[in-house]
């Protein structure tokens, strides 16, 4: 993925990790990326291999999945 990710939302997972939602571009195509970043020995956050990258074609499917999860948690 491109190093020029546009981070649109971040939230802490725990004191050493955070989740970042971003839009990335690879070979001219946009992707939605949800990734866990970890705090390195240098005190900076670095991307982990733990995450999900989807083409924009599948974004509506992700939205539906989150909506279903929200409904299930609310039950």
N, C-alpha and C positions, 0 to 999 in steps of 0.2 A: 504494500500500500504506500501511498504517497506520504511524505513527511509533512505535507501541508494539510493536515486534518483541521477541519473547522469544528471545534468542540462547541456543542450547543447546550450540554448539561453535564454536571458532575455531582456525584454525591459520595460520601464516605461509606465504605463497606466495613471497615474497622480502622484502628489507628495506623496500620501500615499499608492499607490498600484503599483505592477508590475506584468507582465505576465511572467511565466517561462514555457519553453518547456523542458521536461525531459523524460528520459527513466527510468522506474521503473521495479522492479521484485516483483511478488507476487505469492507465492506457486510455484516457479520455472518457471513462465511464464513471458515473457517481455511484457510491455505495454508502449504506448506513452501517456504522460500526459501533457495537457495544463491547467495551473491553475493560478488563480489570488492569489497573496500573498499580505497581508496588513501589514502596519507598526503598530506594537503594542505599547503599552505605554512604553515598555522597549526599543523602538527604533529599534528592530529587526523585520525582515519580517517573517510572519507566514502564512501557507496555509489556504485558505478559502475553503468553500464548493463549490464555483463557479469554475467550470472547466469541463474538458472533459478527460476521460481516455478511451483509445481504445486498443484492442489487436492488435498486429502487423499484424494480418490477415486483419484488416480493414484500415491499414495505407494508402494503395493505394487509397482507397475511399476518405480519408481525403485530400490527395494530389489533387485528381480530383476536390473536392469541392473548395479548395483554388484556383486552376487554373480557375474554372468557375467564382468565385468571382472576380478574377483579370481581367478576360475578361469583366465582367459586369461593373466593375468600370471604365475600360478603354473606354467604349462606350460613 
